[in-house]
């Protein structure tokens, strides 16, 4: 199983460079006869330019060499933007075969920047990455956590900040019991992005496993529930332990039984635990879909 190192990142340097008035013909006009070139006209004082810059670089890097990005500081090199009639920045021009063919103004969101480049290159950006993510998700859903981890790591080798892959890798480690590696993976997520659904799901899965380690063996809990069906704490702990062993349906059954018998028990604890399960399993998991339907039928009957 592969563990990604935090320093890995996609290589964009080869397709991103600064240009000057003197080198513009070589960097843009001549180069665009070989492949499309985006020119980002910006300035140090321009806040939106600083927002757009990283987005452009990420999208160009994801295009895997199908397009290049050239950046021109209009304060240091005003001649070219003046000739092109640029009056506001950020301004991005796309050059093909030595001519500007398209462009946009302002700090567009990433999705629109990606769509712009896809129109220019007539190719899907991140297609391989998306295919790898889907294959990884499918592998994890089928129980092949080790195979899923390797696929997620391949995505991260190309894009170390991919939150879906970071969350998936952490969940894969949780599934195989490699909890410390799961913690290390989640620690790689920037503070500002730790509430992303993929990261929240992985963190919840880790918390549930840690919770299960404290409740005791399944057999002991089953005996307690059999001896006293109204022992809600034992049934609750049994559900947690069952989930840790991948017995999701049995875990749902026990928590729903508590909801049926005593909705207010432990401050609505059984329903809250179910919601936490659903979050960890994912919205499209069969156990989540069926569990939500059954919970709704109880709550709103």
Secondary structure as UniProt FT lines:
FT   TURN            6..7
FT   HELIX           13..15
FT   STRAND          16..18
FT   TURN            21..23
FT   HELIX           25..30
FT   HELIX           31..33
FT   STRAND          36..42
FT   TURN            44..45
FT   HELIX           47..62
FT   TURN            63..65
FT   STRAND          67..73
FT   TURN            74..76
FT   HELIX           78..83
FT   TURN            84..85
FT   STRAND          91..96
FT   TURN            97..98
FT   STRAND          99..105
FT   HELIX           110..121
FT   TURN            125..126
FT   HELIX           127..141
FT   TURN            142..143
FT   HELIX           145..158
FT   TURN            160..161
FT   HELIX           163..176
FT   HELIX           179..187
FT   HELIX           191..193
FT   TURN            194..195
FT   HELIX           197..212
FT   TURN            213..215
FT   HELIX           218..227
FT   TURN            229..230
FT   HELIX           232..244
FT   TURN            245..246
FT   HELIX           248..261
FT   TURN            263..268
FT   HELIX           269..281
FT   TURN            283..284
FT   HELIX           286..299
//
